[in-house]
Amino acid sequence: MKANRTQRLDIQPIPRAVFVQLDRWTKSWMYHLKIRETRGVAVRIVQATFDVMGKDGLLRRDIYDEERLAQRIKPMTIMRHWLRPSSYERKGSSRIPANGERRMCDLFYSHHKTLPVVEMRHVFRCEDEKGKTFRVRFNLPLMESKQRTKLRLPFGGRWIMALGFEFFEHHGRGGGLGNDFVRLGPDSLPFKGKGRRVTDWHCYGEPVLAPADGIIRAVRRDSRDNIPLRPVADRGEFNYIHIEHFHREQTFLAHLKHNSICVDVGQKVKAGQKLGECGNTGIVTVCPHIHIGFRVGEYPVPPLFHDVRVFYPVELEEGVYAPSSVTKKAVLRHGQIVENAK
């Protein structure tokens, strides 16, 4: 998956292995590209071509011009958060500085599940500051997800996915594909008042439930909760629970409330069992929420949830949303309002 050593740009996928996830009707995959200049001369990407390849040839082609590339290519240090999207959206450039790194983010694809996708092919047409033009090619194999664990949502009631796997926030920065959920109140807002206290948030203290049967492999419970809406990078570790399921599959739940975790390492748990309470602990945590990540072996995979009710984020009137759909299994998206159907 690495770019050829003779090429001017070294390109790496994030995460290292990209899995195609199947739900009821579609197959989808999500990844980011880390682009590093290797020759000490700044480079401008003029055009990029992305081909979705199937067993019988080309299935889809996307061509990015320089303006569209500038919307996708960001400095490695820029973070996205649902409460403050504006600073993220206005930063971007197709220029890769000398010996610098940039990321091309939010590369999301979805096709009908019957299409046999096997590979992504990328061609970058570039120009350096000396006026020399060249091309960089990069192929990325796609692997089909084999998730066997039937995950349920790790909470009760109706919540919104505040940050999904399809954005390069702190999940993608570390190569993960986690989901962040926040509970909505009767007024369809996640908090009351100004949200300056953890108790203002409707999800704070709500039970965190086991998403599936498994064994507790790691726990941390002693980190203290942070003040909401103050995103800083030196808040220390978060409280978490690491659950091992069958077939080398694992779930990771994070940011739980201080000393609320009620299970121990080695303990067997059942789906729906209370594990702790929603909190606001850990690095760059802006508000109370539940984070869930899923891995098949060593590779992160977008979680595939079973028996969920999805409310489309269109409010017909106060507190009443567009008609729901109950799905047997689904990969959830940013902004969807969801609850367990059973």
N, C-alpha and C positions, 0 to 999 in steps of 0.2 A: 504493500500500500504506500510505500515511500516514493517520493519523486526521485527520478534519476539523479545521481550525484553530479552529472555534468550540467544540470539545469540551473538556471539563475535563481529560481525560487524553490525552497524546500516546503512541501505541502504535507500536512498531517491531518487526518480526520479526528474529530472529537465527537463521540467517544472513539476508542481505538478500533472497535468492531461495531459495525452498523447492522442492526437487526431489523427485518421487516416484520411488523406486528399485524396480525390478522384479527379483525373483529367480524361482525356479522356479515357486512357487505363489502368491506374494503380491506386492502392491505396498505399500510402507511409506514413511512420511515422518516427519521429526522436526524440531521447531523450538522456539524459546523466544520469549517476548515481553518486550521492555523497555518498562516502563510509567512514564511521567513525569507528575507533577502540574504543571499550568501556571498556576494561578490564585492560588497562595500560600495555599491553604486545604487542610488535611489531609483525605484522602478514605478511606473504608472501602468496599471492594468487598463487597457483600452476597451477590451471586449472579452467576454467569457461565454463559452458554450457548454451547456450541461445536457448530456444525452442519457436517457433512461433506456437501458438495453435489456431486451428479453432473450429468450432462447433462440428466437428466429430473427433477431435483428432489432432495429431501432423502434421503440415504442413512443417516445416523446422527446422533443428537443426544446430547450429554453435558451434564448440568447439574451444576455445581459449587456446593455450598453454602459458607457461610463457613468451616466447619471444614475442608473439603476444599481450599479455596483457600489456607488457612494452611499446608498441607503443600506447596504448589506455589510460593507467592510468597516470595522470599528477598531479603535485601539483596544489592546488586551485589558486595559484597566477600567473601561467604561462598563458600568453595571446598569441593568434594567430593573425597575421595580414598578409594580402596578400603581403605587401611590404617587410616584414622581416620574412619569414617562417622558416628559418634555426634554430633559437634559440628555437622555439617551437618543431621542429621535433626531436632534439637530447636529449630532456629531457623526462625521463619517467622511471618508475620502478613498478614492481608488488608488492613492499613492502609498507605496510601501517604502519607508525610509531605508537608507543604507544600513545594513546589518540589523534592521528592525523587524518586529513581528506585528502582524495584524491578524484579525480573525474575520472570516466571512461567515456570518451567522444566519440562523433561522432558515436553513435549507430543508423545507418540508415538502414531501411528495405523498400523494394518495392516489391509488388506482383501484379498479375493480379487482376483487380477490382472485378472479380466474386468470388474470394476466401473469405470466411467469417471468417476473423481473429477476435479473441476475447480477447487474452491475451498473454503476454510474460512471460515465466517462466525461472528463473535464478537459477543456482546451482553453488556455488563457493566452490572449494576444496582448503583448506587453511592449512598452517603450521605455528605455532608460533615459536618464537626464542628459546623456550624450547624443540622443537621437537615434540610437540603434534599436531596431525592432526584433522581436523574437517570440517564439511560442513555447508554452510549457504545457505538457500533457500529464494528466494524473487520472488513474483508474481506481475505482473503489468497489470491491466486491460487496454484495449484499447477502446477508445470511437470514434465513427464515427463523423467526422466533419459535421456540418450542416450549413456551410457558405451559406448565401442567397444573400449577397451583390455581385453584379457583379463589381469587381474591374478592373480598367484599370491601366496601368502603369502611375505613377505620373509625367511624363515628355514627351517631344517630341524628335524625333530623335532616334539615335542608341546609346545604353548604354551597359555596361557590368556589370554583377552582381559581384562586387568585393568580397563581403562576403555574403554568404547565411546562411540560418538557420541551415545547416548541420554541422557547425563548432561551437565549444564551445569558441567563442570569447566573447567580452563584452556583446553580446546579450544573449547567453546561461548562462553567469555568473549570470544575473539577472532573469533568468527563461523565457526570451523572445525568440521569433523565428523570428527576423526581417531580412530584406534584405537591403543591402547597394549597391547602384548603382553609377557608375562613367561613365562619357561620354568619348567616344573615339574620337580622332581627325582624320584628313585625313591620318596621318601616322600610325594609329592604336594604338597610345599611348595616355594615359590619360592626359598628360601635354606636354608642350613645354619647351625647355631648360633643366634646372636642377630641375624645379618644386619647387623652393625655395619660390616663391611668390604665393599668392592665385590666382592672375590673370594669372599665368602660366597654370593653370588647366582649361581644356576645359569646365568643367561643372560649374565652378564658375560663378554665376550670371545668370545661365540658369533658366527659369521659372519652378516653382514647381506647378503642376496642381492637382486639386482635383481628387482622384481616383474613386469617386462615389458621388452621391447625398447625402447630409447630413446637419447637423447643427454643427456649430463651438461651441465646449464646453470649450476649453481652448487655450490660446495663450501666447507665450512669444516671444518678439522681440528685447530686449535691450542688449543681450549678443554680445560682439565684436568678430570678426573673429580672428582665431589664425594663426600663421605662420605654413605652411605645413611642414610635415616630422619631427616634433618634438613631439613625443608622450609622454606627461606628464600627471599626474593624477590630477593636481590642477588647471585646466583651468577654473573652474567654470561651470555654467549651460549652456545648449545649448538652442537655439531658437527652438520652436516647435509649432505644430498645432495639436490639438486633435479634430477629427471629429466623431460625433455619427451618425450612419446610422440607418436604421430600424432593428427590430428584435434583439435589444440589441447588435449590432455589432459595433465595433469602429476601426478607423484607426488612427495611430499616425505617424506624419511626423516630422523629427528632423534634427538639424544642419543647419537650414536656415540662410541666410545672415543677418547681422546686419541691423535692421530697414527696412527689405524688405517685411515683411508680410503685406498684404493689405486687410485682413479680420479681423472681430472683433467677440468677443464672442456673441453667439445668432444669428449670421447671417446664412441664408440658402445659400448653395452653390450647384452648379450643376457639374456633372462629366466633367472634362476638363477645368474648370474655373481656372484662375491663382490665386494662394494663396500667393505666395512669390517667392523668388529666392534661388537657391542652395548656401550654404555657408560652413563655416568651424568653427562652434562654438561648444564648449562643451568639456566635460571630455574625455580624451584619443582619441580625434579626430586627426588623422594623416594627412588627406587630405580632400579637399572639396568633398562632396558626398551627396546623398539623402538617408536617412534612412526611411524605411516604416515598421511599425509593425501593426499587425492585431489581434484583440481579438474577441472571441465569448463569451459574458458575461464577466466573470473575467479571462477566460483562453486564453493564447496566442495560436495562430494557424498559421501554415505556410500559407502565403497569397496565395490564388488561383486567378490567373489573367485570364481575359477573352479577347479573340480576340487579341492575341499577335503573333508576328512573331519572331521565334527563329532562330538565325544564329549560327550554331555549331562553336565552337572556333578553327577552322582549317583554316588557312589563305592559300588560293590557290596561290595568288600573292599579292603584296602590296595593301592593302585596299580592297581586294576581298576575301570573306569568302565562306565556303562550302554552298551549296544550303540551302535555308531557308525552314522552315515549318511553316505554319499558323495553330494555334491550337485554338479551341473554348474556351478551358480553360486549364490551366497548372499551376502546382507548379514548379517554376523556380529553377534552380540549380546553384551552385557556378561556375563561369567561363563562363556562357552562355551570348551571345550577343543578345540583344532583342530590339524590338521596337513595338509600337502599330500598329496593322494591319489596324485599321480604324481611 
